[in-house]
Amino acid sequence: MNKTLISIEELKQIALRKSAPGCEDVSAVGIYPVTDEAESNRSLQVKRAAEQLAEMVQGAGDFAENLREFGKNFTAEEMRILREHESIPQELFDKFLDIIFEMAARVFELGGLKPPPAKELPHTFVFHFTVCAFAHALQWNAMGGAEKPEKLVNDLVDVNIAAFATFFDGFMSTDARASATYKNASFLLKLLADHAPKH
């Protein structure tokens, strides 16, 4: 594939149509044109992504069953506390911790990954994803959640995006459930980081 080089000054003229004071003085920027091969690769990636989402939709029944099973960890009174946004008693918070660490251990195991030392665990993507999945499952059971396979798959994608967002400055979404997952998970992650071993 041919590479076309363009000077930073030419790039400024094309993009800005004026000089741009303060830009770093770089001698050249590599510009790569879209080729038939690149377009073909993109089409293949889109097709594979669609196939994977279709498989996820087919397996969504198991996901719903797992969510219901998760809900059995909590009493009716605990669910009422969560629904009514009351203060979380220490006993319930301790239960949260036990379940989160069990879930994280299982995710590491399923991924064939070695868990890090305890002081590093709160800073791993696996742990952030686990806390987001926990927050979603808790909300799904306490407030009622979608049963449609397509919606459940969308929820799973939202959990993944929320997990990434916990490493950054925020989560922008008009989806109230996804935003709540991010907000609740961020709160839990802060508490867990504050109480994590320092050595």
C-alpha positions in Angstrom: 0.0 0.0 0.0 1.4 3.4 -0.9 1.8 6.0 1.9 1.3 9.6 1.1 3.2 12.1 3.3 1.8 15.5 4.0 3.5 18.3 5.9 1.9 19.7 9.1 1.5 23.0 7.4 -0.4 21.5 4.5 -2.6 19.6 7.0 -3.4 22.8 8.8 -4.4 24.5 5.5 -6.7 21.6 4.6 -8.3 21.1 8.0 -8.4 24.6 9.3 -8.0 26.9 6.3 -5.9 29.1 8.5 -2.8 29.0 10.6 -3.1 27.3 13.9 -0.7 28.9 16.5 0.5 26.6 19.2 0.4 23.4 17.2 3.4 21.2 17.7 5.9 21.5 14.9 5.9 18.0 13.3 7.6 17.6 10.0 5.1 15.2 8.4 2.0 13.1 9.1 1.4 9.7 7.4 -1.9 9.6 5.5 -3.2 6.2 4.5 -5.9 6.1 1.8 -8.9 3.7 2.2 -8.3 0.7 -0.1 -10.6 -2.1 -1.4 -8.7 -4.5 1.0 -9.4 -2.2 4.0 -13.1 -1.9 3.1 -13.3 -5.7 2.7 -11.7 -6.2 6.1 -14.2 -3.8 7.6 -17.1 -5.6 6.1 -15.8 -8.9 7.5 -15.4 -7.4 10.9 -19.0 -6.1 10.8 -20.3 -9.5 9.7 -18.4 -11.2 12.6 -19.7 -8.7 15.1 -23.3 -9.3 13.9 -22.8 -13.1 14.2 -21.4 -12.8 17.7 -24.3 -10.6 18.8 -26.7 -13.2 17.3 -25.0 -15.9 19.4 -25.3 -13.7 22.5 -29.1 -13.3 21.8 -29.5 -17.1 21.5 -27.7 -17.5 24.9 -29.6 -14.7 26.6 -32.0 -17.2 28.3 -29.0 -18.5 30.3 -28.1 -14.9 31.2 -31.6 -14.3 32.5 -31.5 -17.5 34.5 -28.1 -16.5 36.0 -29.6 -13.1 37.0 -32.5 -14.8 38.7 -30.1 -17.2 40.5 -28.0 -14.2 41.6 -31.2 -12.7 43.2 -31.6 -15.7 45.5 -28.6 -14.4 47.5 -30.8 -11.7 49.0 -33.8 -11.7 51.3 -37.0 -9.9 50.5 -36.1 -7.4 53.2 -32.7 -6.7 51.6 -34.4 -6.2 48.2 -36.8 -3.8 49.8 -33.9 -1.8 51.2 -32.3 -1.6 47.8 -35.6 -0.7 46.0 -36.3 2.1 48.5 -32.7 3.4 48.5 -32.3 3.0 52.2 -28.9 3.0 53.9 -27.1 -0.2 53.4 -26.6 -2.1 56.8 -23.0 -3.4 57.4 -24.2 -7.0 57.2 -25.6 -6.4 53.7 -22.5 -4.6 52.6 -20.4 -7.5 53.8 -22.6 -9.8 51.7 -21.9 -7.5 48.7 -18.2 -7.9 49.3 -18.3 -11.7 49.5 -20.3 -12.0 46.3 -18.1 -9.5 44.4 -14.9 -11.3 45.3 -16.5 -14.7 44.4 -17.6 -13.3 41.1 -14.2 -11.8 40.4 -12.4 -15.1 41.2 -14.7 -16.9 38.8 -14.1 -14.3 35.9 -10.4 -14.7 36.4 -10.7 -18.5 36.3 -13.0 -18.5 33.2 -10.5 -16.2 31.4 -7.6 -18.4 32.3 -6.0 -15.4 34.1 -4.0 -15.4 37.3 -5.5 -13.1 39.9 -3.2 -10.3 40.9 -2.1 -9.5 44.5 -4.9 -8.2 46.7 -3.6 -4.6 46.6 -3.7 -4.6 42.8 -7.1 -6.3 42.3 -9.2 -3.1 42.6 -7.3 -1.6 39.7 -7.8 -4.4 37.2 -10.4 -4.3 34.4 -11.7 -7.7 35.4 -12.5 -6.4 38.9 -14.2 -3.2 37.5 -16.2 -5.3 35.1 -17.2 -7.7 37.9 -18.4 -4.7 40.1 -20.4 -3.3 37.1 -22.0 -6.8 36.5 -22.8 -7.0 40.2 -24.4 -3.6 40.2 -26.4 -4.4 37.1 -27.6 -7.8 38.5 -28.5 -6.2 41.8 -30.6 -3.5 40.1 -32.2 -6.1 37.7 -33.4 -8.1 40.7 -34.4 -5.2 43.0 -36.1 -3.0 40.4 -37.2 -5.6 37.8 -35.4 -6.1 34.6 -35.9 -6.9 30.9 -36.5 -10.5 29.9 -36.3 -10.0 26.1 -33.1 -11.6 24.8 -32.2 -8.5 22.7 -32.6 -6.2 25.8 -30.5 -8.5 28.0 -27.7 -8.5 25.4 -27.9 -4.7 25.3 -27.6 -4.7 29.1 -24.5 -6.9 28.9 -22.9 -4.5 26.4 -23.8 -1.6 28.7 -22.1 -3.3 31.6 -18.9 -3.6 29.5 -19.0 0.0 28.5 -19.7 1.1 32.1 -16.6 -0.9 33.2 -14.4 1.0 30.7 -16.0 4.3 31.8 -15.0 3.6 35.5 -11.4 4.2 34.4 -12.2 7.6 33.0 -14.1 10.8 33.9 -17.6 9.7 33.5 -20.3 7.9 31.5 -22.5 9.7 29.0 -25.7 7.9 28.2 -29.5 8.6 28.0 -30.1 5.0 29.2 -31.2 5.4 32.8 -30.4 1.7 33.7 -26.9 1.9 32.1 -26.2 5.2 33.9 -27.4 3.7 37.2 -25.1 0.7 36.7 -22.1 3.0 36.2 -23.0 5.3 39.1 -23.6 2.4 41.6 -20.4 0.5 40.4 -18.3 3.7 40.7 -19.6 4.2 44.3 -18.8 0.6 45.2 -15.3 0.8 43.5 -14.5 3.9 45.6 -15.5 2.1 48.8 -13.5 -1.0 47.9 -10.4 1.0 46.9 -10.6 2.9 50.2 -10.6 -0.4 52.1 -8.2 -2.3 49.9 -4.9 -3.6 51.3 -2.1 -1.0 50.8 0.8 -3.6 50.8 
